[in-house]
């Protein structure tokens, strides 16, 4: 893959990252701050630190039953809003539930939703972008209009409408956000595939009698996947933040299931009683994981560009 293709892919990813309006501006500002701190995250200590954070997060999610010191749903009204102690290392919420245990189990629900969003949107976006770029003509025009229509509809608003029709839970917001994220991937794939189609090797395969489907799927698409992987890593963090916002609004994961966004929402009342940990602990977890995903995504993009001829 050539460096020019990768730079084009990176530019499209920057311009079409998830979010619109103020949210997109905030995310671009976060991106600029991160790059300002590190200069270049590729291979730097911050990249590897973020990678370790993400690996530890996954391990915690997988081993949650073994790592949690208590049942995350066990009530102990006598320990309501208790501060950190031997019994509750991070304190307890207003129902006396152990914050550390709920934080650990909340890692599962907080990662499963974004994973579904990224997988579904990536598969859909790759198919749409590849078909649009390779077929061109009216096919490209029709798919582009559909993508633009979805772009014009805010993802969170779409999720709220779906939840209003289907009901709150894990699946409805996940499917709605997957639809909202698909255009970002499809535009990125379309841009990279169009660049690849101008390469001499595509004409060489055509002269040799290879079918268009074979060339597109076995030779062109693999050159786009590294860029898609880097962008999907960043999208994972954005999806985590969006789904946490929906849970905070009561439209996502429902109590008593542990979820970081829902924990922030339920911990609001504790702030009035000068107990900040029930909201602060999950809030810090969200910030750390989202920033880690952004740094790793930027690092992967930089590594792809550096290794290209």
C-alpha positions as CSV (number, residue, x, y, z in Angstrom):
1,X,0.0,0.0,0.0
2,X,1.3,3.4,-0.9
3,X,1.8,6.2,1.6
4,X,-0.5,8.5,-0.4
5,X,-3.4,6.1,0.0
6,X,-2.9,5.9,3.7
7,X,-2.7,9.7,4.0
8,X,-5.9,10.0,2.1
9,X,-7.5,7.4,4.4
10,X,-6.3,9.2,7.5
11,X,-7.6,12.6,6.2
12,X,-11.1,11.1,5.5
13,X,-11.1,9.5,8.9
14,X,-10.3,12.8,10.5
15,X,-13.0,14.6,8.5
16,X,-15.7,12.0,9.0
17,X,-15.1,10.8,12.5
18,X,-18.2,10.0,14.6
19,X,-20.1,13.0,15.9
20,X,-21.4,16.3,14.5
21,X,-21.5,19.8,15.7
22,X,-20.1,20.6,19.1
23,X,-19.5,16.9,19.8
24,X,-17.3,16.5,16.8
25,X,-15.5,19.7,17.6
26,X,-14.8,18.5,21.1
27,X,-13.5,15.2,19.8
28,X,-11.2,16.9,17.3
29,X,-9.9,19.1,20.1
30,X,-9.2,16.0,22.1
31,X,-7.3,14.6,19.2
32,X,-5.2,17.8,18.8
33,X,-4.4,17.9,22.5
34,X,-3.3,14.3,22.5
35,X,-1.0,14.8,19.5
36,X,0.3,18.0,21.0
37,X,1.3,16.2,24.2
38,X,3.1,13.4,22.4
39,X,4.2,14.9,19.1
40,X,3.7,11.5,17.5
41,X,2.2,8.6,19.4
42,X,3.6,5.9,17.2
43,X,5.7,3.6,19.2
44,X,6.0,6.1,22.1
45,X,5.6,5.3,25.8
46,X,2.0,6.8,25.8
47,X,1.0,4.4,23.0
48,X,2.3,1.4,24.9
49,X,0.8,2.6,28.1
50,X,-2.6,3.0,26.5
51,X,-2.2,-0.5,24.9
52,X,-1.6,-1.9,28.4
53,X,-4.6,-0.1,29.8
54,X,-6.8,-1.6,27.1
55,X,-5.4,-5.1,27.6
56,X,-6.0,-4.8,31.3
57,X,-9.5,-3.5,30.7
58,X,-10.3,-6.6,28.6
59,X,-8.8,-8.9,31.2
60,X,-10.9,-7.3,33.9
61,X,-14.0,-7.8,31.8
62,X,-13.3,-11.4,31.1
63,X,-12.3,-12.3,34.7
64,X,-14.8,-10.1,36.4
65,X,-16.4,-12.9,38.5
66,X,-12.9,-13.8,39.8
67,X,-11.7,-10.2,40.4
68,X,-14.7,-8.6,42.0
69,X,-14.4,-8.8,45.8
70,X,-18.2,-8.8,46.3
71,X,-21.5,-9.4,44.5
72,X,-22.1,-6.2,42.6
73,X,-25.8,-6.3,43.3
74,X,-25.6,-7.1,47.0
75,X,-27.4,-4.4,49.1
76,X,-26.0,-3.2,52.4
77,X,-28.0,-0.2,53.5
78,X,-25.8,0.1,56.6
79,X,-22.9,0.9,54.3
80,X,-24.7,3.4,52.1
81,X,-22.3,6.0,50.8
82,X,-19.5,4.6,52.9
83,X,-16.0,5.9,52.0
84,X,-13.1,3.7,51.1
85,X,-12.3,1.0,53.6
86,X,-11.2,-2.6,53.9
87,X,-14.8,-3.8,53.2
88,X,-15.2,-1.4,50.3
89,X,-11.9,-0.4,48.7
90,X,-13.5,2.4,46.6
91,X,-16.5,3.0,48.9
92,X,-20.1,2.1,48.4
93,X,-23.0,3.7,46.5
94,X,-26.3,5.0,48.0
95,X,-27.7,1.4,48.2
96,X,-24.5,0.1,49.9
97,X,-23.3,-1.8,46.9
98,X,-19.5,-2.1,46.5
99,X,-18.3,0.4,44.0
100,X,-15.2,-1.6,43.0
101,X,-17.3,-4.7,42.3
102,X,-19.8,-2.7,40.2
103,X,-16.9,-1.0,38.4
104,X,-15.4,-4.4,37.5
105,X,-18.6,-5.9,36.3
106,X,-19.6,-2.7,34.6
107,X,-16.5,-3.2,32.4
108,X,-18.3,-6.1,30.7
109,X,-21.4,-4.1,29.7
110,X,-19.4,-1.1,28.8
111,X,-17.3,-3.0,26.3
112,X,-19.8,-5.4,24.8
113,X,-22.0,-2.6,23.5
114,X,-19.2,-0.7,21.7
115,X,-17.8,-3.9,20.4
116,X,-21.1,-4.7,18.7
117,X,-21.3,-1.2,17.3
118,X,-17.8,-1.4,15.8
119,X,-18.2,-4.9,14.4
120,X,-21.6,-4.2,12.8
121,X,-20.6,-0.7,11.5
122,X,-17.3,-1.9,10.1
123,X,-18.8,-4.9,8.3
124,X,-21.6,-2.7,6.8
125,X,-19.3,0.2,6.0
126,X,-16.7,-2.0,4.3
127,X,-19.4,-3.7,2.1
128,X,-21.0,-0.3,1.2
129,X,-17.8,1.5,0.5
130,X,-16.3,-1.3,-1.5
131,X,-19.4,-1.8,-3.7
132,X,-19.8,2.0,-4.2
133,X,-16.2,2.5,-5.2
134,X,-15.8,-0.6,-7.4
135,X,-19.2,-0.3,-9.2
136,X,-19.3,3.4,-9.6
137,X,-22.0,5.1,-11.7
138,X,-25.6,4.9,-10.4
139,X,-24.7,2.4,-7.8
140,X,-22.2,4.8,-6.2
141,X,-24.6,7.7,-6.5
142,X,-27.5,5.8,-4.8
143,X,-25.3,4.5,-2.0
144,X,-23.7,7.9,-1.5
145,X,-27.2,9.4,-1.2
146,X,-28.2,6.9,1.4
147,X,-24.9,7.5,3.3
148,X,-25.5,11.3,3.2
149,X,-29.1,10.8,4.5
150,X,-27.8,8.8,7.5
151,X,-25.1,11.5,8.0
152,X,-27.8,14.2,8.3
153,X,-29.4,12.3,11.2
154,X,-27.6,12.6,14.6
155,X,-26.6,9.2,15.9
156,X,-27.8,9.8,19.5
157,X,-31.2,11.1,18.2
158,X,-31.6,7.9,16.1
159,X,-30.8,5.8,19.2
160,X,-33.3,7.7,21.3
161,X,-36.0,7.2,18.7
162,X,-35.2,3.5,18.4
163,X,-35.3,3.1,22.2
164,X,-38.6,4.9,22.3
165,X,-40.1,2.4,19.9
166,X,-38.4,-0.8,21.0
167,X,-37.6,0.0,24.7
168,X,-34.4,0.5,26.6
169,X,-31.7,-2.2,27.0
170,X,-28.4,-3.2,25.4
171,X,-29.4,-4.2,21.9
172,X,-31.6,-1.3,20.7
173,X,-29.0,1.4,21.3
174,X,-26.2,-0.8,20.0
175,X,-28.0,-1.4,16.7
176,X,-29.0,2.2,16.3
177,X,-25.5,3.4,16.9
178,X,-24.1,0.8,14.5
179,X,-26.3,2.3,11.8
180,X,-25.1,5.8,12.7
181,X,-21.4,4.8,12.6
182,X,-21.6,2.8,9.3
183,X,-21.3,5.9,7.0
184,X,-18.0,6.9,8.6
185,X,-16.5,3.6,7.7
186,X,-18.0,3.4,4.2
187,X,-16.7,6.9,3.3
188,X,-13.2,5.9,4.5
189,X,-13.3,2.6,2.6
190,X,-14.6,4.2,-0.6
191,X,-11.9,6.8,-0.6
192,X,-9.1,4.2,-0.1
193,X,-10.6,1.8,-2.7
194,X,-10.9,4.6,-5.3
195,X,-7.2,5.3,-4.8
196,X,-6.3,1.6,-5.1
197,X,-8.2,1.2,-8.3
198,X,-5.9,3.7,-10.0
199,X,-2.9,1.5,-9.2
200,X,-1.2,-0.5,-12.0
201,X,-1.7,-3.9,-10.3
202,X,-5.5,-3.6,-10.7
203,X,-5.1,-3.3,-14.5
204,X,-2.6,-6.1,-14.5
205,X,-5.1,-8.5,-12.7
206,X,-7.8,-7.5,-15.2
207,X,-5.5,-8.3,-18.2
208,X,-4.8,-11.7,-16.6
209,X,-8.6,-12.4,-16.7
210,X,-9.3,-12.1,-12.9
211,X,-12.9,-11.3,-12.2
212,X,-13.8,-8.0,-10.7
213,X,-15.2,-9.6,-7.5
214,X,-11.9,-11.5,-7.0
215,X,-9.8,-8.4,-7.6
216,X,-11.9,-6.3,-5.2
217,X,-12.1,-8.8,-2.4
218,X,-8.7,-10.5,-2.5
219,X,-6.4,-7.7,-3.7
220,X,-7.9,-4.3,-3.2
221,X,-9.9,-4.7,0.0
222,X,-6.9,-6.1,2.0
223,X,-5.0,-2.8,1.3
224,X,-7.9,-0.8,2.9
225,X,-8.3,-3.0,6.0
226,X,-5.3,-1.6,8.0
227,X,-6.7,2.0,7.7
228,X,-10.1,0.7,8.7
229,X,-8.7,-1.1,11.7
230,X,-7.0,2.1,12.9
231,X,-10.2,4.1,12.5
232,X,-12.3,1.3,14.1
233,X,-10.1,1.5,17.2
234,X,-10.9,5.2,17.6
235,X,-14.6,4.5,16.8
236,X,-14.6,2.0,19.7
237,X,-13.9,4.8,22.2
238,X,-16.5,7.1,20.7
239,X,-19.1,4.3,20.7
240,X,-18.3,3.6,24.4
241,X,-18.8,7.3,25.2
242,X,-22.1,7.5,23.2
243,X,-23.5,4.3,24.8
244,X,-22.5,5.5,28.2
245,X,-24.4,8.7,27.5
246,X,-27.5,6.7,26.6
247,X,-27.2,4.7,29.8
248,X,-26.8,7.9,31.8
249,X,-30.1,9.1,30.3
250,X,-31.7,5.8,31.3
251,X,-32.1,4.6,27.7
252,X,-29.3,2.0,27.7
253,X,-28.4,-0.7,30.3
254,X,-31.1,-0.8,33.0
255,X,-30.6,-1.1,36.8
256,X,-29.6,-3.2,38.7
257,X,-27.1,-4.3,36.0
258,X,-23.7,-2.6,36.5
259,X,-22.8,-0.1,33.7
260,X,-20.5,2.8,33.9
261,X,-22.9,5.3,32.4
262,X,-25.8,4.1,34.6
263,X,-23.5,4.3,37.6
264,X,-22.8,8.0,36.9
265,X,-26.5,8.7,36.7
266,X,-27.4,6.8,39.9
267,X,-24.5,8.5,41.7
268,X,-25.7,12.0,41.0
269,X,-27.9,12.2,44.1
270,X,-25.0,11.2,46.2
271,X,-23.2,14.5,45.2
272,X,-25.8,16.5,47.1
273,X,-24.6,14.6,50.2
274,X,-21.0,15.4,49.4
275,X,-20.2,11.8,48.3
276,X,-18.5,12.1,45.0
277,X,-17.0,8.6,44.4
278,X,-20.2,6.9,43.1
279,X,-20.1,9.2,40.0
280,X,-16.4,10.0,40.0
281,X,-15.1,6.4,39.8
282,X,-17.1,5.3,36.7
283,X,-16.5,8.8,35.1
284,X,-12.8,8.4,35.4
285,X,-12.9,4.9,34.0
286,X,-14.8,6.1,30.9
287,X,-12.3,9.0,30.3
288,X,-9.3,6.8,30.7
289,X,-10.5,4.0,28.4
290,X,-11.8,6.5,25.7
291,X,-8.5,8.4,25.7
292,X,-6.6,5.1,25.5
293,X,-8.6,4.0,22.5
294,X,-7.9,7.3,20.8
295,X,-4.2,7.1,21.5
296,X,-3.9,3.5,20.2
297,X,-6.0,4.4,17.1
298,X,-3.7,7.3,16.3
299,X,-0.7,5.2,16.9
300,X,-1.9,2.5,14.6
301,X,-2.5,5.1,11.9
302,X,1.0,6.5,12.3
303,X,2.5,3.1,12.2
304,X,0.7,2.2,9.0
305,X,1.9,5.4,7.3
306,X,5.5,4.9,8.5
307,X,5.7,1.3,7.2
308,X,4.2,2.1,3.8
309,X,6.8,2.4,1.0
